[in-house]
Amino acid sequence: MNRIFSGVQPTGNLHLGNYLGAIRNWVALQNEYECIFCIVDLHALTLPQDPDELRASTREVTAAYIAAGIDPERCIIFNQSMVPAHAELAWLLACLTPLGWLNRMTQFKEKAGKQREMAGLGLYSYPVLMAADILVYKATHVPVGEDQKQHLELARDIAGAFNRRYDRDFFPLPEPQIFGAATRVMSLRDGTKKMSKSDSSDFSRINMTDDAQAITLKIRRAKTDPLPLPSTIADLERRPEADNLLGIYAALAGMSREVALTRFAGRNFSEFKEALSELSVEVLGRIGGEMRRLMADPGYIDAVLRRGVERARAIAEPVLREAQQISGLLRP
Ligand code: TYM
């Protein structure tokens, strides 16, 4: 059986990268797979959070999933901390994950920065919890943006380590699904940096709740070079900012980069940016409006999450019990 698991951290400022790299793709996949979409609030705690903002962001991410087109009847939508099996399995997996594997994780190095000794243990062991998120549902496929690729390779290694230690095929090795024309959306201010929730410059990212005016202004101010758009992908790839904006256009329009490029080859940026603004406002305007409408009704959002928690527990708990049994823990 094919089962999808994926998640987003509720750390504020959901942006175009989260939408194009992940959430938009999930909407298409829900027709083909059994889908479980999580708001990973335990992961958010790996860096300091304001408690009230964390709760608000958890509802906001839930609203974003639904507004983007994920059907809460067909899919399971829930917040991670309500299903304790994630954290319990994470311990069993942590006990068979070598430190050497965690030391390779580039995201930890980026997030911990120079103050490595001061970084929390949770930030370091984050990829083990992420592996548990996936494996506790025996998920077979994980649709994410490119920045999560290394974490998914580790999840596969950890699944393999469990299977080898106990000499059985218990966990499937989850397949990453990284697709679309914008698997790595870059900052609008710097084509070599990822668009990120934590970037201090507001002009670096388009948020999913930005209004038409903010979207248009940010795209107008996006960094570009003075040349018109080239006619080949190879030439485009030598110009990171242009490449990024064209990828965003292609992903929003649901076309390949090649097709998008034939539409704009030889045109100047003012013309292209206008088309990009129009398309962004059309897509994000609709989703942002729907998010605001949903967030005005927290009772509805909480009911969706409660129902999701129940359905998620029904899958996760038996898997955890079996993993405990296999690991030799007495269940008297
Ligand atoms: P997070 O919250 O950083 O991002 C959520 C999703 O958005 C994608 N993404 C991007 N895609 C393209 N361009 C970007 N600039 C960009 N920024 C973010 C991410 O790849 C991700 O798919 N560790 C995960 C959350 C997580 C998870 C999981 C995911 C926890 N457990 C289990 C899958 C399965 C994270 O921090 O995502």
Residues whose N, C-alpha, C, O or C-beta is under 5 A from the ligand:
A	BS01	TYM	F5 S6 G7 V8 Q9 G17 N18 G21 A22 V40 H43 M130 D133 V142 P143 V144 G145 E146 D147 Q148 A182 T183 R184 V185 M186 K194 M195
